[in-house]
Amino acid sequence: MSRSFLYCGLALALGFVLFPARATAQQSPTTKRAPYVRITKGPELERNDSYLTIIRWTTTNPGGNPVHYGVVYYGTSPGRLGRTAKSPIRLNPYHAYTVFRVRIGNLRPRTTYYYAVGSTDEKGGSDGVKSPVGRFTTP
């Protein structure tokens, strides 16, 4: 074994001891939680195929921990939105807005669905925003 190989291995091992991964991992900054979150655009259908629907909307930045979820509550009756689809997103603390996109799969063809959107923090706590009920029909 060469001497340079041994020095390289020793330096690498020493680096793990002095600088553990958790200390050097990049952390997303937590921002102050917004007192009021509102939908500024949408919700709207980004895609509506027989096998896949994507709903998109924009809100003011909810703040707090960086991990949030866009949530779509949906069903075949406007008064019974018992199914949910959600998608994770990482907030950018330097943006004043957040764009949520949620995919809904396993829908029946030629069926009208009703939906409302909202968002939650990583623990499931509501961001305090929910849209009026909308609808779409699968092809």
TAJOGI-V159429 format. One record per pair of residues at least 24 apart in sequence whose ideal C-beta (glycine too) atoms are under 6 Angstrom apart, sorted by sequence separation. I is the first residue (numbers start at 1). J is the second residue. D is the distance in Angstrom with one decimal. If there is no record, write none. Layout:
i->[I:I]
j->[J:J]
d->[D:D]
//
This chain:
i->[66:37:66:112:111:34:34:109:33:70:72:32:33:107:31:70:61:30:61:81:61:78:61:28:58:59:74:58:74:57:72:73:56:72:54:55:71:54:70:71:53:68:69:52:68:67:78:65:64:65:50:57:31:29:62:59:43:43:48:50:50:37:39:37:45:37:39]
j->[90:62:91:137:138:62:63:138:63:100:102:63:64:138:63:102:95:65:96:116:97:114:98:66:97:98:113:99:115:100:115:116:101:117:101:102:118:103:119:120:104:119:120:105:121:122:133:121:121:122:109:117:93:93:127:129:117:131:136:138:139:127:129:128:136:129:131]
d->[5.1:4.7:4.9:4.6:5.4:5.3:4.6:5.5:4.5:3.1:4.6:5.4:4.1:5.0:4.4:4.6:6.0:5.5:5.7:5.9:6.0:4.3:5.3:3.8:5.5:5.4:5.3:5.0:4.0:5.5:5.4:5.1:4.8:5.4:5.9:5.4:5.1:5.3:5.5:6.0:4.6:5.6:5.0:5.7:5.8:4.0:5.0:5.9:5.5:5.5:5.0:5.4:4.0:5.1:4.2:5.9:4.6:5.3:5.7:5.9:4.9:4.8:5.9:5.4:5.5:4.6:5.7]
//
